[in-house]
Amino acid sequence: MRNYATQMEAAKKGIITPEMKIVAKKENIEEDKLMELVACGQVAIPCNVNHKSISPEGIGTGMKTKINVNLGISGDCKNYDVEMQKVDMAIKFGAEAIMDLSNYGKTNTFRTQLIEKSPAMIGTVPMYDAIGYLDKDLLEISAQDFLKVVRAHAEEGVDFMTIHAGINKRAVEAFRRDGRKMNIVSRGGSLLFAWMAMTGNENPFFEYYDEVLGILREYDVTISLGDALRPGCIDDSTDAGQISELIELGNLTKRAWEKDVQVMVEGPGHMAMDEIAANMKLQKRLCHNAPFYVLGPLVTDIAPGYDHITSAIGGAIAAASGADFLCYVTPAEHLRLPDLSDVKEGIVASKIAAHAADIAKGIKGARDADNQMAEARHVMDWDRMFEIAIDGEKAREYFESTPPADRHTCSMCGKMCAVRTTNMILEGKEVKFCSEK
């Protein structure tokens, strides 16, 4: 029987939990140092007491950059088998988190199966599920109804929940006053904005925040403070609405820590490249160095069909500048629910961004795989290259689609391969390209 409710409470008491031991080993960090980071909130270990299949991960200061994969059932695409195939793909490629954004049908059935099988941490947005779970129209849902959904998700074993508690009346006032091209693009944020406007009430997650924290503490669920007013186009970035909400999130972060509830803070969105670094520093300052979880940022708005690339560019800059957790974006973003191919492209792009950022941040061991790849390329060991690659199957498929005459080269350079030429000279051999007559 553990004598602490949450990882943060344990850390504050000087207890190194089994989950901390696992994370410390994964991250190559001393257990005592990790415990200190968890105690002060700079690292979160989202790990619901009811998620038995989880392989714990640390998110935050000094940790490797983690990625999240979004999936789930919608009214237009309700194939449970396909969504579970996406889960399998996310696990195969090493995604550390999966967010179930289901908003149609038997969401709890899918979520329960997901939690039973997934070693990745599981996140949800209870606001998405409220209408379907409660079978009520938005205007009929009470503040306590929303809290019932939070409790249901916590009991099922969800590790972290996006709670849009920062879009209170003060933040809405700043948003209305400033105006925007894209208004509110957060699904959960827009639903809360509509509920507040129609009822005249305060955001229930803000008004009853202490009750929300009580539920999360009971099951050691990490709160991911949602950015309801994130920019939905680059022209809306770093505006009054976004910053006003961020200020509220900083206060909510401290209130959660006082209750020993672990926190992540969510961020933009769409943002030009030259604003990203400053936004990361601003978030860390206003939110007391809490782990930062970003969607993108997408650095241009004109690439539908390629937004896994616009997101990877922004994600790499964001993580190198201090973000800790990247939410993947697929080529289908803004267009449709992603299929299996889209999910794979999104995962790989996000993994590349996260890894590139870890190299830039000097994360211990981040360069090891790159050095191993260089060594394999030096001796033209193709099988070893495919083994090291993020997507070795695709690399092998490309190589073998146009096989070279000499396996010690590729079909692009052939015998004029620079590596081959240099190796031969250094080995004291003569380089010849023409056949002897």
HUSUL-V665348 format. One record per backbone hydrogen bond with DSSP energy under -0.5 kcal/mol. CO is the residue of the C=O (numbers start at 1). NH is the residue of the N-H. If there is no record, write none. Layout:
# HUSUL-V665348
CO,NH
CO,NH
This chain:
# HUSUL-V665348
6,10
7,11
8,12
9,13
10,15
11,14
14,16
15,17
17,21
18,22
19,23
20,24
21,25
22,26
23,27
24,28
24,29
30,34
31,35
32,36
33,37
34,38
35,39
36,40
37,42
37,43
38,41
41,291
42,61
44,59
48,51
50,52
51,54
54,56
59,44
60,63
66,326
67,96
67,97
68,328
69,99
71,101
73,103
77,74
78,80
79,83
80,84
81,85
82,86
83,87
84,88
85,89
86,90
87,91
88,92
89,93
90,95
91,94
96,121
97,69
98,100
98,123
99,71
99,101
100,125
105,107
106,110
107,111
108,112
109,113
110,114
111,115
112,116
113,117
114,118
115,53
119,55
121,98
122,159
122,160
123,100
124,162
125,128
125,129
126,130
127,131
129,133
130,134
131,135
131,136
137,140
137,141
138,141
142,146
143,147
144,148
145,149
146,150
147,151
148,152
149,153
150,154
151,155
152,156
153,157
153,158
154,157
159,222
160,124
161,163
161,224
162,164
163,165
163,226
166,168
168,172
169,173
170,174
171,175
172,176
173,177
174,178
175,179
183,185
186,190
187,191
188,192
189,193
190,194
191,195
192,196
193,197
194,198
195,199
196,200
203,206
203,207
204,208
206,209
208,212
209,213
210,214
211,215
212,216
213,217
214,218
215,219
216,219
216,220
216,221
217,220
219,49
220,47
222,161
222,224
223,225
223,264
224,163
224,226
225,266
226,228
227,230
228,186
230,185
231,270
233,236
234,237
236,239
239,243
240,244
241,245
242,246
243,247
244,248
245,249
246,250
247,251
248,252
249,253
250,254
251,255
252,256
253,257
254,258
255,259
256,259
256,261
257,260
260,9
260,262
262,223
263,291
264,225
265,293
267,295
269,297
269,298
272,275
272,276
273,276
273,277
275,279
276,280
277,281
278,282
279,283
280,284
281,285
282,286
283,287
284,289
285,288
287,290
291,265
292,294
292,324
292,325
293,267
294,296
294,327
295,297
298,271
303,306
306,309
306,310
307,311
308,312
309,313
310,299
310,314
311,315
312,316
313,317
314,318
315,319
316,320
317,321
318,323
319,322
324,66
325,294
326,68
326,328
327,296
330,333
331,305
332,335
332,336
339,343
340,344
341,345
342,346
343,347
344,348
345,349
346,350
347,351
348,352
349,353
350,354
351,355
352,356
353,357
354,358
355,359
356,360
357,361
358,362
358,363
359,362
363,366
365,368
367,371
368,372
369,373
370,374
371,375
372,376
373,377
374,378
375,379
376,381
377,380
380,382
381,385
382,386
383,387
384,388
385,389
389,392
391,395
392,396
393,397
394,398
395,399
396,400
397,401
398,402
399,402
400,403
405,407
406,409
410,414
413,416
414,417
417,421
418,422
419,423
420,424
421,425
422,426
423,427
424,429
425,428
430,432
